[in-house]
């Protein structure tokens, strides 16, 4: 039976995929693209066929991106594809396309196109939009063919952004700054356009000067205006006492990811400061634990903390990651496994407001228990979706990334694995008109039908043999 290894219980599932509320009041599910990937049945079948279960243990978007690209690069070699496709220091393979000595860079330097050789068209040299070309390359692998469409689209978008960075290089028209001028990066007078930041012009930037150990990192254009910025926490520690310098979530003019990526690439190369990681760019960036190492490895399993000397009258800037504050220890965490007193995800600028928000906990109605609860989750009961108290899930089983009532599950007659009950979820199962039964997947249905046919043929053969024997005896 297949099992997703990215989480082992409801708490870990909520940490990875729970619904979160942003500073502007908008709610969204964490890592929804990763969740769609883990729920995709063809991925399970691919893992089973290749005896590779690593994919079902992925816990972050950064790890998803790196693992998929590395796996597809390996598969290109394993499947014996003829041609090398060298793109941005990564070598993939194809039976149709290759790159030449320019390694994908167009002669005109256009950053959103890839130069390639088409071996199915007289070895001609062409160029194609970066995302579309990358999609064609990965779709030649068995894993690429098994991916859900939204994951493929996301990978192509990520490649396009990375490719622009690769083409643009160091972008000399921009200047990198690492200093203590927090006022500058939070002032609309010093920034180009809208950064989409709830802390702009609020005057709470002194939090970074007085309460934590941090630096301001930002890019300016030729007019000296800020086009991308982030805060760097210079004294971050994990549970083992290892020290890190981490770049917090990035903001840029009009939210352009390309500028955020340029900022991070500049920080990786500069001698002004040495970072060990940064907040993930793009999908999943608001997750408190979505940090990435400078080499692309995921740091989401690390539980980080910083020293935070925050007084009642001190200014407090909204915290994207280190939001769980222990008043007596004077520490802020990016996880809830340590004791904390207040959440620093308030936009009102003070610890008093954080305390007020904490005291005014919103209650939710749990339909299954018919009462209010501090946290509810969606569950399935006899085919309908209802809410249930997150602390009282004894009557439900976590199956296929959802919670189902015990009565809603049964056993597949072929593989004997757990599956949904045909009484409530017949449309989601695989029905066989030959055996007149439901199965958990198409593979089980086909196996059952084949065995059924073989048994019927065997029985028919036995009947014919008996008839022939009786005929001989009669003669």
Buried (B, 14 or more C-beta within 10 A) or exposed (E): EBEBEBBEEBEEBBBBBBEBEEBEEEEEEBBBBBBBBBBBBEBBBBBEEBEEBEBBBBBBBBBBBBBBBEBBBBBBEEEEBEBBBBBBEEEBBBBBBBBEEEBBBBEEEBBEBBBBBBBEEEEEEBBBBBBEBBBBBBBBBEBBEBBBEBBBBBBBBBBBBBBBBBBBEEBEEBBBBBEEBBBBBBBEEBBBBEBEBEBBEBEBBBBBBEBBBBBBBBBBBEEEBBBBBBBBBBBBBBEEEEEBBBBBBBBBBEBBBBBBBBBBBBBEEBEEBEBBBBBBBBBBBBBBBBBBBBEEEBBBEBBBBBBBEBEEEBBBBBBBBBBBBBBEBBBBBBBBEBEBBBBBBBBBBBBBBBBEBEEEEEEBEBBBEEEEBEBBBEBBBEBEEBBBBBEBBEBBBBBBBBBBBEEBBBEBBBBEEBBBBBEBBEEEBBBBEEBEBBBBBEBBBBBBBEEBEEEEEEEEEEEEEEEEEEEEEEE
